[in-house]
Amino acid sequence: MEDFRPKFLSGIVGQDAVVTRLQDLANGVRTGRIIPPNLLLHGPPGIGKTTAARAFAREVLGEHFDNSFFQLRASDDRGIGVVRDGIIPLSRLPPKRGAPFRVFFFDEADALEPAVQSALRSAMEEGWGTSVFILACNDLGMISVPMRSRCTILEFLLVPTEAMRHLLGRIVAEGQLPIDGTEVGSIVERSQGIPREAIKLLVEAIGRAIPRRDAAPTS
């Protein structure tokens, strides 16, 4: 499924308002006019928040993406000790030579403990201009009000039918996959506006359409 994740903002469908805002910020960085604000992305699971965060970071960091982008998943150790003694001191250091800043991305930020949110809020308040924080969450209500007030909040909506059909059609065409329009329409309907679910169903359909190479021959 990772192979189907867009690497750049232009590949994201069904989130026009969010993409336009992120592209404007990215253009501002590239022209040297701005350091982008801290961002808080919220919406249903599987809607594309992580994809957008990574694509935005890739566009603003360019060749420095690999050494200046830090993603902290829910499965990582994100306790107060790690954040206070590791991440925050690193965020204060000058960026790598040539990089405009570092980007720290906290996926599933609604699972962060209150103490961690408080520490991050303090880091955002100090505004060193050396790092940008991006948070993604499913439940905006689990993010503290002080934290929210220090971020630009972007809402991700369910992907409309035609946009989802375009996404899957593009994947099928680029990969020359053995999936017809009827199957694509069925996947779009069953995915209910969630790209992750649509791609999961597409992968399952591909698996059914392409016989396993190690399958025993039939007589």
N, C-alpha and C positions, 0 to 999 in steps of 0.2 A: 504493500500500500504506500510505502514511503516514496516509491518511484513516481507516483502520481501527484505528489505534493508540489504545487507551484513554487518556484524558487524566487520569483519576483512579483511585485504587486500587480503588474499588468496581467498576470495569469489568474488572479482571484476573481471569481464571478459571483454576482448576486449581492455584493456588499459595496455598491457604488459610492455611497456617502463616505464610508470608512476609507475606502481605497483612495478617493479623491483627497481626503484630508491628509492621509499618510504620504501620498505623492507630493502634496504641497510642502509638507514638512521636509521630505527628502530633498526636494529641489532647493529649499532654503539652505539646507546643510551643504549641498554640493556647490552652491554659489557663495558659500562663506558668510551668509547673512545671519544664520541663527544656529543655536544649539536647541534641539527639539525639547519640548517639555517632557516630564515623566508621563507615561501613558497607562491608562487602565482600560483594558478590553474586557467587555462582558457580553455574555450570551449563552445559549444552550451548549451542552457538550457536543463536540464534533462539528461545530459550525465554521471553524476556520481561524480561530483566534491565534493558535500557535503558528499556523502557516503565515498569517499576516505579520506577527511579531518577528519571525525569522526573516521573512521577505523584506520587511522594513529595515531591519538591522543590516541585512546584506547590502541593501541599496545605500544606506548612509555610511557604512564602514568600508564598502568596496573590498579591496584586496586585503584589508586588515580584519575581515570578518572572523577568520579562524583564530586569531590571537586576541581579539577584543570583544567577542561576544560570549557571554556566559549564561547558559540556560540551567535553571534550577527547577527540576521536576518535583512533583509531590513525593516521589520515591527516594529523593535525595535527602541527606541530612540538612535540614533547614532550621534547626533549633537555634535558640537565642545565642548560644555560645559561638556557633559557626558564623552566624550573621554578624554578631557584634565584634568578634575577634578576627574574622577572616574576610568576609565580603565587604563590610563597611570600610575598614582600613585600605583594602585594595581599591575601592571606588574613589578614594581620596588622592591616590597617586596620579601623577601626570600620565596621560595615555601613552601607549607604545609610539615610538617615533613614526610620525606620518599619519597616525590615526587621529580622527577628530576628537574622540572620546571613547570610553568603554560603554557597552550596553549590557545591563544585567536583566535577564528575563526570568521572572518568577511565574511559572505555570501553576494553575490551580491555586492561586493566591488566597482564595477563600478558605483554604485549609491551614493558612499560617496562624500560629498562636498569637494572641493579643500582644504579648511582649515583643514578638518579632515585628509585628506591624508597627508598634510604637517606635522601635529602633529604626526601622526603615523610614518612617515618617520624619524622624529627626534628621536622618541623612539627607532626605529630600529637601528639608527646610534650609540646610546649610548651603546648598547650591554651589558646589565648588566649580562647576562647569567642566569637570573631568569625566563624569559618568551620567548616563541616563538610565532610569529604571522603567521597565515595562512589566506590568502585572496583568495577568489574565485570570478571569474567574467566571464561574457559572452563576453564582449567587452574589449579586452586588451588595445585598444586605449584610453579608458576612465580612465586608471590608469596612473598617472603621471610618466614621465621618471625617476625622482629621486627615486620614490617609487619602480619602477620595478628594478632599479639597485641595490636595497638592498634586493632582493628576488631571490631565485632559482625558475625559471619559468618552469612550467610543463604544457604541452598542452594535452588536452583530445580530442580524435578523435571519429568520428562516429564508433559505434561498428559493426564489420563485421558480415555478415549473420550467419556464423557458430557459432561464439561466442554468438550471441544473441539466436540462437536456443539452444545452450548448457545451457544458463542461464534459459530460460523458461522451458526447459526439466527438469532441476534440480528442479525447483520450483514445477512443476507438479508432479514429482516422489516423492519428499519429502513430499508433502502435499496429495499425493494420490488423486489428483484432477481429476474430470471427463472431462478432455480435451484431445482430441486425436491429433495425429501428424499432421493431415490436418489443424486443427484449429491453432495449434502452428505455422505451416508454414505461414498461412494467417496473423497471428499477427506479425510475424517477418517481412514480406513484408510491412505491413502497418506502422510499427513503424519507418521505415526509419533510423535505426541505433541509435535511442534514447531509452535508457532503461526505462526511466520514462513513455514514451508513450507505450512501450511494456507491462509494468506491468499494466498500466491503462487498456489497451485492454484485458489483461488476466483477470483482476478482473471483467470486464464487461462480459466476456465469462463465467466465473464461475457463475456469477449471473444469466445468462440465463440457465445454465446447472443444477443448483440446485434450485428446486422450493421453493418458500417462504413457511416457516412452517405455517404461518398464512393465507395462501391462502385458499379460500373457496373450499370445496370438490366439485367435479363434479359428477353429477348423471349419 
